[in-house]
Amino acid sequence: MSAQRPNDRSILLGESLSDHERGRPVKLDPAWLTRSSVIVGKSGTGKSHDIDLIAKRLSDLNHSVVILDRTGEHAEALAGRPSCRILRPGKELFLSVLSPDNGSGSNAESVESALDTFTHFLRVCFDDKPTPLQQRIFRECLLPLYNHLDGPGRPPTVAQFIATVRLYEEHSTRVHGVLESCESLVSRFHPLTIGKTGAVFNSTEITSLDDFFAPGIHVIDVSMLLDEPSKDLVSQVLIKRLYRMAKDIGLTHDLRQLIIVDEAHHIAPNLRGYTSFLDYISIENRKYGQSVLVATTSPAQLSETLLRNASVRISHLLDDGEDIDLMLRFMVNKYEADRFVSEFMLLDVGEAVLRVSTPVQVPVTKVRVAR
């Protein structure tokens, strides 16, 4: 396989296995990744290897790559690289679910931002959303805490918010539904105060995310968190902050930051009427140089907005009919679909089908991914 030349600023994905161009190097232009990308395939077929390959090459080209690592495998594979840092929630990374997206804006706007984050958390993790009364209680309990902040960058802790909800409950016992609504809020926030999750979200220390836009690989290893909602919330809060920060930095034609999310269906599920933070980035932030690369074992569970907006699609082995039909819909036209079904089902480990839909079109190509 051809090695990359020193002045070559592309990503060598692998070599073609298609009959008419077998052995030809298959390369990705980093500019294509500004339009979002998706990698799909069953477990163990090569998705994680693709992610690490792309991340390392982009880092070599002085781009920022942020990896949300749900299982810890990317942290293990990339540890020790000079351009890579590993951050573990509660140790090197501290976040606040109650903080504003940035340092500007009124306290009332900060409260609305926190309520928005909480609403996304409920929608993804529990297929629920706060009632109008719960939203009112949330606002009336959080706003006084913001009015008494110690200073910039010091939002209230989750424990402080829960205590305020308890006081609100005591003084509003005659209002119909308040007790149930307060208990519902407390039940959702209490797990964020204990154990490893509490170390992330109930700290007075908040990690600055400015360095996440510096060149290199920034791996967030959430595998040490014990439950899925905690992993989802860390991912959601971080992605939302980076999404807002990219807009504040300003416009660019270059790839400024690629956010990679493995097992992305956990935080960008295929739910009717729901738009995730990853969806927003794929729709809005190309002009700010920020994009996403999502990977999943089941494209049918992933937000169709991400599949629709992706310009680079890489499919490893799939054997579920619904998953195959969905990827065929986004990768080939309906007249070619029948002849590609077997391609998706007969791929070996490390083989993939690639389609690039950008102003520079790359037709469907079978690829052996570089090792």
Buried (B, 14 or more C-beta within 10 A) or exposed (E): EEEBEEEEBBBBBBBBBBEEBEEBBBBBBBBBBBBBBBBBBBEEBBBBBBBBBBBBBBBBBEBBBBBBBBBBBBBBBBEEBEBBBBBBBBEEBBBBBBBBBBEEEEBEBBBBBBBEBBBBBBBBBEEEBBEEBBBEBBBBBBBEBBEEBEEEEEBBBBBBBBBBBEEBBEEBEEEEBBEEBBEBBBEBBEBBBEBBBBBBBBBEEBBEBEEBBEBBBBBBBBBBBEEEBBBBBBBBBBBBBBBBBBBEBEEBEEBBBBBBBBBBBBBBBBEEEBBBBBBBBBBEBBEBBBBBBBBBBBBBBBBBBBBBBBBBBBBBBBEBEEBBBBBBBBBBEEEEBEEBBEBBEEBEEBBBBBBBBBEEEBEBBBBBBBE
